[in-house]
Amino acid sequence: MNISKKENGEFRIDCSREELVILSNALNNIPQAVDEQEYTTLIGASKTDTNKVLNAIISALNQASSNS
């Protein structure tokens, strides 16, 4: 995995499919591991925002699978 900061303050993440699956699994399983009150404190984001990230990861994985 390679993470670099871009000039506009955003970050670029280059990672393998396996690393992306790890992130997907973690974001998918955390809601079942903690209660609602702990979630935002633990993650630092709402479930809605986290689901947006998870959906982007799932979409990327699905696109990669369909292009293989």
Secondary structure as UniProt FT lines:
FT   STRAND          2..5
FT   TURN            7..8
FT   STRAND          11..14
FT   HELIX           17..33
FT   HELIX           36..43
FT   HELIX           47..67
//
